[in-house]
């Protein structure tokens, strides 16, 4: 059975009757990324304007008597509409489709048919599967590689055919019709019943398909192939946008271009060179800063070593620095009797720490230091270092180290 959405993909609302309504559950992804289970109902209608997921195309969204439909799935010859409000069997209802979502899916699906047919015709590149994504769609081609020249030729050809305003015709053929043998397709579902639905792009392609499509290629407006990337098992994935998605992509790209022009103080054609120069300048500055930081670390190490407070427990905190900065200090000092506790980062937030000194003491105290600072780390050969989230507890660490030194001195 072909649903109303398949017989007339452009219909936006119609009236039908509720056949059944039964309790159901729907697993969804919540705002926090975790799975959630919603309780509701599966509503079956005499006919439906809302496309159930299938053929690589996601399901429609819409309403039944202004009640939101959260999912539509096919079950044999019928469609289950998941709602959170029951609808009594026998009730006449008004069904409306989310047209923006529907038309987007029509453009992407018909665009896929067109690209698939052209890629096969021009270069013998067969489509093995496809996915209609939220942002972009991907066609899997049965080839280990596709050249830049092939991509350009495919894009040029599909857009020429869009400008030729070729009609897209939907037919229903009986399973034993000889024409079915000439139609491209990857087979019918196991629970398929009734006639075979064939979508034909005039003079280009004929394909078995259950999805919703435009009636003329001109409704695709334009297709942009974003590029290709290596797929699974010697396949190549081709990513594309069709119709309104291309316009939205252009709008985003234009906004980015304007922002870069304002920041870089140059025209769009000079953006890449300007960024390259900035990257080179940044690398040079980073190199100079690293050399200065190393020199500073050596100076700090000598200052600590020559300080009258040297011995027992020595601590140092700097907002600027990294693990290398702390290790240079520890290397320069090279003390095996003093406990050296170094930290860098936000004084009250997160940062890095290093504990150096006698191997036995560091092995004992390292994990306890990490625990106090609410961080984690690892160590060997007289050093324990890691990341911390509570630098504000450095004083507690110092007290812990002092207690350890005092205990050791008393025992001796």
C-alpha positions as CSV (number, residue, x, y, z in Angstrom):
1,X,0.0,0.0,0.0
2,X,1.2,3.5,-0.9
3,X,0.4,6.1,1.8
4,X,-1.0,9.5,0.9
5,X,2.4,11.0,1.5
6,X,3.8,8.7,-1.2
7,X,1.0,9.4,-3.6
8,X,1.2,13.1,-3.2
9,X,4.4,14.3,-1.6
10,X,3.4,17.9,-1.9
11,X,0.2,17.5,0.2
12,X,0.5,19.4,3.5
13,X,-2.7,18.4,5.3
14,X,-5.7,16.1,4.9
15,X,-8.5,14.4,6.9
16,X,-8.6,10.7,7.8
17,X,-9.9,8.3,10.5
18,X,-8.2,6.7,13.5
19,X,-8.1,2.9,13.1
20,X,-6.5,1.9,16.4
21,X,-4.6,3.4,19.4
22,X,-2.5,1.2,21.7
23,X,0.0,2.0,24.6
24,X,3.6,2.2,23.4
25,X,7.1,3.5,24.5
26,X,9.6,5.6,22.5
27,X,13.3,5.7,23.2
28,X,14.7,9.2,22.6
29,X,17.9,11.1,23.3
30,X,17.5,13.8,26.0
31,X,19.1,17.2,26.0
32,X,21.9,15.8,28.2
33,X,22.7,13.1,25.6
34,X,21.3,10.3,27.7
35,X,18.7,7.9,26.5
36,X,15.1,8.6,27.7
37,X,12.0,6.5,27.4
38,X,8.7,8.2,26.8
39,X,5.4,6.6,27.4
40,X,2.7,7.2,24.9
41,X,0.6,5.6,22.2
42,X,0.9,4.1,18.7
43,X,-1.9,5.6,16.6
44,X,-2.8,3.9,13.3
45,X,-4.8,5.8,10.7
46,X,-6.7,4.7,7.6
47,X,-4.1,6.6,5.6
48,X,-1.3,9.0,6.5
49,X,0.3,12.1,5.3
50,X,3.4,11.5,7.5
51,X,6.1,9.4,6.0
52,X,7.4,6.5,8.1
53,X,11.2,6.0,8.1
54,X,12.5,3.9,5.3
55,X,14.8,3.8,2.2
56,X,17.5,5.8,3.9
57,X,15.0,8.7,4.6
58,X,14.0,9.7,8.1
59,X,10.4,9.9,9.1
60,X,8.2,13.0,9.0
61,X,7.1,15.2,11.9
62,X,3.7,16.7,12.1
63,X,0.4,16.7,14.1
64,X,-2.8,14.8,14.4
65,X,-5.6,17.2,15.6
66,X,-2.8,19.5,16.8
67,X,-1.2,16.6,18.8
68,X,2.5,16.3,18.1
69,X,3.7,13.1,16.4
70,X,7.1,12.3,17.7
71,X,7.9,9.3,15.5
72,X,6.4,7.5,12.5
73,X,7.4,3.9,11.8
74,X,6.2,1.4,9.2
75,X,4.8,-1.9,10.3
76,X,3.9,-4.0,7.3
77,X,1.2,-2.1,5.3
78,X,0.5,0.4,8.1
79,X,2.2,3.3,9.9
80,X,2.5,3.7,13.6
81,X,2.3,7.3,14.8
82,X,3.8,7.8,18.3
83,X,1.9,10.5,20.3
84,X,1.7,11.2,24.0
85,X,-2.1,11.7,23.9
86,X,-4.5,8.9,23.0
87,X,-6.9,9.2,20.1
88,X,-10.1,7.2,20.0
89,X,-10.6,4.7,17.1
90,X,-13.3,5.9,14.7
91,X,-12.4,9.6,15.3
92,X,-12.0,11.8,12.2
93,X,-8.8,13.7,12.4
94,X,-6.8,16.4,10.6
95,X,-3.2,15.5,9.8
96,X,-0.7,18.2,9.1
97,X,3.0,17.6,8.1
98,X,6.0,19.7,9.1
99,X,6.5,21.0,5.6
100,X,9.9,22.5,6.0
101,X,11.3,19.1,7.2
102,X,9.3,17.2,4.5
103,X,10.5,19.4,1.6
104,X,14.1,19.2,2.8
105,X,13.9,15.4,2.8
106,X,12.3,15.5,-0.7
107,X,15.2,17.6,-2.0
108,X,17.9,15.5,-0.4
109,X,16.3,12.2,-1.5
110,X,15.7,13.2,-5.1
111,X,19.2,14.7,-5.1
112,X,20.6,11.4,-4.1
113,X,18.8,9.6,-6.9
114,X,20.2,12.1,-9.4
115,X,23.8,12.0,-8.1
116,X,23.6,8.2,-8.0
117,X,22.4,7.9,-11.6
118,X,24.9,10.5,-13.0
119,X,27.9,8.9,-11.1
120,X,27.0,5.5,-12.5
121,X,26.4,6.8,-16.0
122,X,29.6,8.9,-16.2
123,X,32.1,6.7,-14.4
124,X,30.4,3.4,-13.5
125,X,30.4,4.4,-9.8
126,X,27.7,2.3,-8.1
127,X,25.9,3.4,-5.0
128,X,25.8,0.8,-2.2
129,X,24.0,2.9,0.5
130,X,23.2,6.4,1.5
131,X,22.3,8.4,4.6
132,X,20.1,11.5,4.8
133,X,21.8,13.4,7.7
134,X,20.6,16.3,9.7
135,X,23.3,18.6,8.2
136,X,24.6,16.8,5.1
137,X,23.8,13.6,3.2
138,X,26.3,10.9,2.3
139,X,26.3,8.5,-0.6
140,X,28.5,5.4,-0.3
141,X,30.1,4.6,-3.7
142,X,31.5,1.2,-4.5
143,X,35.0,2.4,-5.3
144,X,38.2,2.7,-3.2
145,X,38.7,6.3,-4.6
146,X,37.0,9.0,-6.5
147,X,39.1,11.8,-8.1
148,X,38.6,15.5,-7.8
149,X,37.9,15.7,-11.5
150,X,35.2,13.0,-11.3
151,X,33.5,14.9,-8.4
152,X,33.6,18.2,-10.5
153,X,32.1,16.4,-13.5
154,X,29.3,14.8,-11.5
155,X,28.4,18.1,-9.8
156,X,28.4,20.0,-13.2
157,X,26.2,17.3,-14.8
158,X,23.6,17.1,-12.0
159,X,23.2,20.9,-12.0
160,X,22.8,20.9,-15.7
161,X,19.9,18.4,-15.4
162,X,18.3,20.5,-12.6
163,X,18.3,23.5,-15.0
164,X,16.8,21.3,-17.7
165,X,13.7,21.0,-15.5
166,X,13.4,17.2,-16.0
167,X,10.2,15.7,-14.5
168,X,10.3,13.1,-11.7
169,X,7.5,10.6,-12.1
170,X,6.2,8.1,-9.5
171,X,4.5,4.9,-10.7
172,X,3.2,1.8,-9.0
173,X,3.9,-1.5,-10.9
174,X,2.7,-5.0,-10.1
175,X,5.5,-7.3,-9.0
176,X,5.2,-9.4,-12.1
177,X,5.4,-6.4,-14.5
178,X,8.3,-6.9,-17.0
179,X,9.3,-3.3,-16.4
180,X,10.3,-4.1,-12.8
181,X,13.2,-6.1,-14.1
182,X,14.7,-3.0,-15.7
183,X,14.4,-0.9,-12.6
184,X,17.4,-0.2,-10.4
185,X,17.1,-1.1,-6.7
186,X,18.6,-3.0,-3.8
187,X,15.6,-5.4,-3.3
188,X,12.3,-5.1,-1.5
189,X,11.8,-5.4,2.3
190,X,10.8,-8.9,3.6
191,X,7.4,-7.6,4.7
192,X,6.6,-5.9,1.4
193,X,3.1,-6.4,0.0
194,X,1.3,-5.0,-3.0
195,X,2.6,-3.1,-6.0
196,X,6.2,-1.9,-6.5
197,X,6.7,1.9,-6.3
198,X,9.1,3.2,-9.0
199,X,10.6,6.7,-9.1
200,X,11.7,7.8,-12.5
201,X,13.8,10.8,-13.5
202,X,12.9,11.3,-17.1
203,X,15.7,10.0,-19.5
204,X,18.0,9.6,-16.5
205,X,17.0,6.9,-14.0
206,X,14.3,4.5,-12.8
207,X,14.6,3.2,-9.2
208,X,12.5,1.3,-6.8
209,X,11.9,3.6,-3.8
210,X,9.4,4.2,-1.0
211,X,10.5,7.8,-0.2
212,X,9.0,11.2,-0.9
213,X,10.4,13.1,-3.9
214,X,10.1,16.4,-5.9
215,X,8.0,16.3,-9.0
216,X,10.5,18.1,-11.1
217,X,14.3,18.5,-10.8
218,X,13.9,22.3,-10.8
219,X,12.6,22.0,-7.2
220,X,16.1,20.8,-6.2
221,X,17.3,24.4,-7.0
222,X,21.0,23.4,-6.9
223,X,23.3,20.6,-5.6
224,X,26.7,21.1,-4.0
225,X,29.1,18.2,-3.5
226,X,31.1,18.9,-0.4
227,X,33.8,16.3,-1.2
228,X,34.7,12.7,-0.7
229,X,36.4,10.7,2.0
230,X,37.5,7.1,2.5
231,X,34.7,4.8,3.5
232,X,34.5,1.3,4.8
233,X,35.8,-1.8,2.9
234,X,37.2,-0.1,-0.2
235,X,34.2,2.3,-0.4
236,X,34.2,6.1,-0.9
237,X,31.7,8.4,0.9
238,X,30.5,11.4,-1.1
239,X,28.9,14.2,0.9
240,X,26.4,16.6,-0.6
241,X,23.8,19.3,0.0
242,X,20.7,19.9,-2.1
243,X,18.3,22.8,-2.3
244,X,17.6,24.9,0.7
245,X,20.6,23.3,2.5
246,X,22.9,24.9,-0.1
247,X,21.4,28.3,0.6
248,X,21.8,27.9,4.3
249,X,25.4,26.7,3.8
250,X,26.1,29.8,1.7
251,X,24.6,32.0,4.3
252,X,26.8,30.5,7.0
253,X,29.9,30.7,4.8
254,X,29.1,34.3,3.9
255,X,28.8,35.2,7.5
256,X,32.1,33.6,8.3
257,X,33.7,35.4,5.4
258,X,32.5,38.8,6.6
259,X,33.7,38.1,10.1
260,X,37.2,37.0,8.9
261,X,37.3,40.1,6.6
262,X,36.7,42.3,9.6
263,X,39.2,40.5,11.8
264,X,42.0,40.1,9.3
265,X,41.5,43.5,7.7
266,X,41.7,42.1,4.1
267,X,39.5,40.8,1.3
268,X,38.2,37.2,1.2
269,X,40.8,36.2,-1.5
270,X,43.6,37.1,1.0
271,X,42.2,35.3,4.0
272,X,44.3,32.1,3.6
273,X,47.5,34.0,3.2
274,X,46.7,36.3,6.2
275,X,46.0,33.3,8.4
276,X,49.2,31.6,7.2
277,X,51.2,34.7,8.3
278,X,49.5,34.8,11.6
279,X,50.3,31.1,12.2
280,X,53.9,31.6,11.4
281,X,54.0,34.6,13.8
282,X,52.3,32.6,16.5
283,X,54.8,29.8,16.1
284,X,57.7,32.2,16.4
285,X,56.2,33.8,19.5
286,X,55.6,30.4,21.1
287,X,59.2,29.4,20.4
288,X,60.5,32.7,21.9
289,X,58.2,32.3,24.9
290,X,59.3,28.7,25.5
291,X,62.9,29.8,25.5
292,X,62.2,32.6,27.9
293,X,60.2,30.2,30.1
294,X,63.2,27.8,30.1
295,X,65.6,30.5,31.1
296,X,63.2,31.6,33.8
297,X,62.9,28.1,35.1
298,X,66.7,27.8,35.5
299,X,66.8,31.2,37.3
300,X,64.0,30.2,39.6
301,X,65.7,26.9,40.4
302,X,69.0,28.7,41.3
303,X,67.1,31.2,43.4
304,X,65.3,28.5,45.3
305,X,68.5,26.5,45.9
306,X,70.3,29.6,47.2
307,X,67.4,30.8,49.4
308,X,67.9,30.8,53.2
309,X,64.6,28.9,53.4
310,X,66.0,26.0,51.4
311,X,65.5,22.6,53.0
312,X,62.7,20.4,54.3
313,X,59.7,21.4,52.1
314,X,60.0,24.0,49.3
315,X,56.9,25.2,47.4
316,X,56.4,27.4,44.4
317,X,53.4,28.4,42.4
318,X,53.2,30.4,39.1
319,X,50.1,31.2,37.1
320,X,52.1,30.8,33.8
321,X,54.0,27.7,33.1
322,X,53.7,24.0,32.1
323,X,55.0,20.6,32.9
324,X,58.3,21.3,31.2
325,X,58.8,24.5,33.3
326,X,58.4,22.5,36.5
327,X,60.6,19.6,35.4
328,X,63.4,22.1,34.4
329,X,63.3,23.5,37.9
330,X,63.4,20.0,39.4
331,X,66.3,19.0,37.1
332,X,68.3,22.1,38.0
333,X,67.8,21.7,41.7
334,X,68.4,17.9,41.7
335,X,67.9,17.6,45.4
336,X,67.3,14.2,46.9
337,X,66.7,15.4,50.5
338,X,64.2,18.2,50.0
339,X,60.5,17.8,49.1
340,X,59.9,20.2,46.2
341,X,56.2,20.9,45.5
342,X,55.6,23.0,42.3
343,X,52.3,24.1,40.8
344,X,51.2,26.1,37.8
345,X,47.8,27.4,36.8
346,X,44.8,29.2,38.4
347,X,45.5,29.8,42.1
348,X,42.0,28.8,43.0
349,X,41.0,26.6,40.0
350,X,42.7,24.0,37.9
351,X,46.3,23.5,37.1
352,X,49.4,21.2,37.1
353,X,51.5,20.0,39.9
354,X,54.8,18.2,40.5
355,X,56.2,16.7,43.6
356,X,60.0,15.8,43.6
357,X,62.3,14.5,46.3
358,X,63.4,11.3,47.9
359,X,61.9,8.4,45.9
360,X,60.3,6.6,48.9
361,X,58.7,9.9,50.2
362,X,57.4,10.8,46.7
363,X,56.0,7.3,46.2
364,X,54.1,7.6,49.5
365,X,53.0,11.2,49.2
366,X,52.3,11.6,45.5
367,X,48.8,9.9,45.5
368,X,47.8,11.8,48.7
369,X,48.8,15.1,47.1
370,X,46.7,14.3,44.0
371,X,43.8,13.4,46.3
372,X,44.0,16.7,48.3
373,X,44.1,18.7,45.1
374,X,41.2,16.6,43.7
375,X,43.3,15.6,40.7
376,X,45.1,12.6,39.3
377,X,48.7,11.8,38.4
378,X,51.5,9.3,38.2
379,X,55.1,9.1,39.1
380,X,58.4,7.2,39.1
381,X,62.0,7.7,40.3
382,X,61.4,10.5,42.8
383,X,58.8,12.5,40.8
384,X,55.0,12.5,40.8
385,X,53.1,14.9,38.6
386,X,49.6,15.3,37.3
387,X,46.5,17.6,36.9
388,X,44.6,19.2,39.7
389,X,41.2,20.8,39.9
390,X,41.5,22.5,43.4
391,X,44.7,24.6,43.5
392,X,43.2,26.5,46.4
393,X,44.1,23.5,48.6
394,X,47.9,24.0,48.1
395,X,48.3,25.0,51.8
396,X,46.9,21.7,52.8
397,X,49.4,19.9,50.7
398,X,52.2,21.9,52.3
399,X,51.0,21.0,55.7
400,X,50.8,17.3,54.6
401,X,54.4,17.4,53.4
402,X,55.6,19.2,56.6
403,X,54.0,16.6,58.8
404,X,55.7,13.9,56.8
405,X,59.1,15.6,57.2
406,X,58.5,16.1,61.0
407,X,57.5,12.5,61.5
408,X,60.6,11.3,59.6
409,X,62.9,13.5,61.7
410,X,61.3,12.4,64.9
411,X,61.8,8.7,64.0
412,X,65.4,9.3,63.2
